[in-house]
């Protein structure tokens, strides 16, 4: 056990700041998983690779098309949404939504295909991604350094949740999506077009995932390459399940908890290697789910595959 971390407020605060940074990114990706699960009770295993592909589109828009960085991000989100809508229409909708096995196989296949396509197009050489937020420190206490990147990442996560909450509760298409996610058969009976509504959910999740991936790779300590989102997807899945697979704000809380577990647990208990950070996060997830199977904020009626 690292007693220095427990007795040094500065070192503890530094690790908490690191956890906030990681947790906000996990929350941004987790919300995309939640959107798909709310509509289909299905985990989209290709969500991370779809987000990675969207981040590469933003990079190409900036580096090759000459677009301002934030404009390139918006364009990438739109293109990702269109691509996800096409995937839903051609590969997801033909299957019976109540039979999850074919859909799981499709998303696993997409994970492999999208990763391979990205590798063929952009190779596996890491590339520096342009910074989206101001550099430097927003707050510093000794070795504890709260970066502006962390502050803006947290703000982006909260803003994304608030925007999605408004979209789903105050717009016609959002209310239709909520109705379909609540009861598909009843939605059909009242005249809601279920197929296009689910397609909207896939598009929205892809745009949100792309935004999360862009924020993740925009950290100056990282570089973009085709496998960058694989580990993030696992942590984000744990965050979504921890917060509740049908709760947007639960995704945010779950992401922040997983981020803190990842950074604090392996630093307090030094016998846990850094490579076991994911296992530690999953262990905490299992403990919570044993006590509350629907997650911290999920509804008890949620069914998991």
Buried (B, 14 or more C-beta within 10 A) or exposed (E): EBEEBEEBEEBBBBBBBBBBBBBBBBBBBBBBBBBBBBBBBBBBBBBBBBBBBBBBBBBBBBBEEEBEBEBBBBBBBBBBBEBBBEBBBEBBBEBEBEEBEEBBEBBEEBBEEBBEEBEEEBEEEBEEBEEBBEEEBBEEEEEBBBBBBBBBBBEBBBEBBEEBEEBBEEEEBBBBBBBBBBEBEEBBEEEBEBBBBBBBBBBBBBBBBBBBBBBBBBBEEEEBBBBBBEEBBBBBBBBBBBBBBBBBBBBBBBBBBBBBBBBBBBBBEEEBEEEBBBEBBBBBBEEBBEEEEBBBBBEEEBEBE
